[in-house]
Each structure stands twice: as structure tokens, then as C-alpha cells.
Amino acid sequence: MYDMKNLGKLKALGEGSEKAMKAFWAFDQAALAEGAIPKKYKELMAIAVALTTQCPYCLEIHKDAAIAAGATQEELAEVTMVSAALRAGAAVVHGTHLMK
């Protein structure tokens, strides 16, 4: 199912819902733009979210953007471990719902 070529269909998707798609792209660009949080850090945050949601498209797009913004292999490794810790931590604390 996952194929980066699918991103070529975004144009058709946008044609089916032009107003919403334009609003989405504007929001996406604004959210990831350089601001109080530097672009590199925003891209690393996007990777962390993509790792937890397991979106291969987001991983590919934001990995490339993070590297272009100056992210190192060590930073990519650390963001992976932070994401893994939070995902595992969520399972642990949700386990409290199982206890009497």
C-alpha cells in the first residue's frame, strides 16, 4: 500500500476538495515554518510524531526536511529513542487501567 508515488495523487485529491486542501497546505507550511522553534527542531518533532503514528510518508518527507535543516544522524537516532520511550511509556501507564 505504501508507495511514495501515491503522493502524486495529492493534486487529484485537492481538486476534489480545493478549498480544504489549500487551507491544509497553508496551515502545514505555517506550522513548520521557522519561528520561536527553529525549523530543524520542528522537523525533528514531526519525525517523532510520524514514528509514533507510523506514517511512512511523513517519515520520508520530514527526514529529508530535517536533514536539509541540519539534523545529524545522532539527532535522528535520539528522536527515535525518545519516540520509542514515549510510546512504551504510554502502554505502561495505560496498564494502570487494568489494575484493581
C-alpha positions as CSV (number, residue, x, y, z in Angstrom):
1,M,0.0,0.0,0.0
2,Y,2.8,2.5,0.9
3,D,4.3,3.9,-2.2
4,M,5.8,7.4,-2.4
5,K,4.3,7.6,-5.9
6,N,0.9,7.9,-4.2
7,L,1.9,11.5,-3.2
8,G,1.5,12.3,-6.9
9,K,-2.3,11.8,-6.4
10,L,-2.4,14.8,-4.0
11,K,-3.3,17.0,-6.9
12,A,-6.4,14.9,-7.7
13,L,-7.3,14.9,-4.0
14,G,-7.0,18.7,-3.9
15,E,-9.2,19.1,-7.0
16,G,-11.9,17.1,-5.2
17,S,-11.8,19.4,-2.2
18,E,-9.9,22.5,-3.3
19,K,-10.8,24.9,-0.5
20,A,-9.9,22.5,2.3
21,M,-6.7,21.3,0.6
22,K,-5.5,24.9,0.1
23,A,-6.2,25.6,3.8
24,F,-4.4,22.4,4.8
25,W,-1.3,23.3,2.9
26,A,-1.3,26.9,4.2
27,F,-1.6,25.5,7.8
28,D,1.1,22.9,7.2
29,Q,3.5,25.5,5.9
30,A,2.8,27.9,8.7
31,A,3.1,25.2,11.4
32,L,6.5,24.0,10.1
33,A,8.0,27.5,9.3
34,E,10.9,28.9,11.2
35,G,9.6,30.6,14.3
36,A,10.2,30.6,18.0
37,I,11.1,27.0,17.5
38,P,13.8,26.6,14.8
39,K,12.9,24.7,11.6
40,K,15.3,21.8,12.5
41,Y,13.5,21.2,15.8
42,K,10.1,21.3,14.2
43,E,11.2,18.7,11.7
44,L,12.6,16.5,14.5
45,M,9.2,16.9,16.3
46,A,7.4,15.9,13.1
47,I,9.6,12.8,12.9
48,A,8.8,11.9,16.5
49,V,5.1,12.1,15.7
50,A,5.5,10.2,12.5
51,L,7.3,7.4,14.3
52,T,4.5,7.1,16.9
53,T,1.7,7.3,14.2
54,Q,3.9,5.1,12.0
55,C,3.3,7.2,8.8
56,P,5.9,6.2,6.3
57,Y,5.1,9.2,4.1
58,C,5.7,11.6,7.0
59,L,8.8,9.8,8.0
60,E,10.3,10.1,4.5
61,I,9.2,13.8,4.0
62,H,10.3,15.0,7.4
63,K,13.5,13.0,7.5
64,D,14.6,14.7,4.3
65,A,13.5,18.1,5.6
66,A,15.2,17.6,9.0
67,I,18.5,16.7,7.2
68,A,18.2,19.7,5.0
69,A,17.7,21.8,8.1
70,G,20.9,20.5,9.6
71,A,19.8,17.4,11.6
72,T,22.5,14.9,12.2
73,Q,22.3,11.1,12.2
74,E,22.8,11.2,16.0
75,E,19.8,13.6,16.3
76,L,17.7,11.2,14.2
77,A,18.7,8.3,16.4
78,E,17.9,10.2,19.6
79,V,14.5,11.3,18.3
80,T,13.8,7.7,17.5
81,M,14.6,6.7,21.1
82,V,12.5,9.5,22.6
83,S,9.6,8.4,20.4
84,A,10.1,4.8,21.5
85,A,10.2,5.7,25.2
86,L,7.0,7.7,25.0
87,R,5.2,5.0,23.0
88,A,6.3,2.4,25.5
89,G,5.6,4.7,28.4
90,A,2.0,5.2,27.2
91,A,1.5,1.4,27.2
92,V,2.9,1.2,30.8
93,V,0.7,4.0,32.2
94,H,-2.4,2.7,30.4
95,G,-1.7,-0.6,32.0
96,T,-2.8,1.1,35.3
97,H,-6.3,0.8,34.0
98,L,-6.0,-3.0,34.2
99,M,-5.1,-3.0,37.9
100,K,-7.7,-3.3,40.7
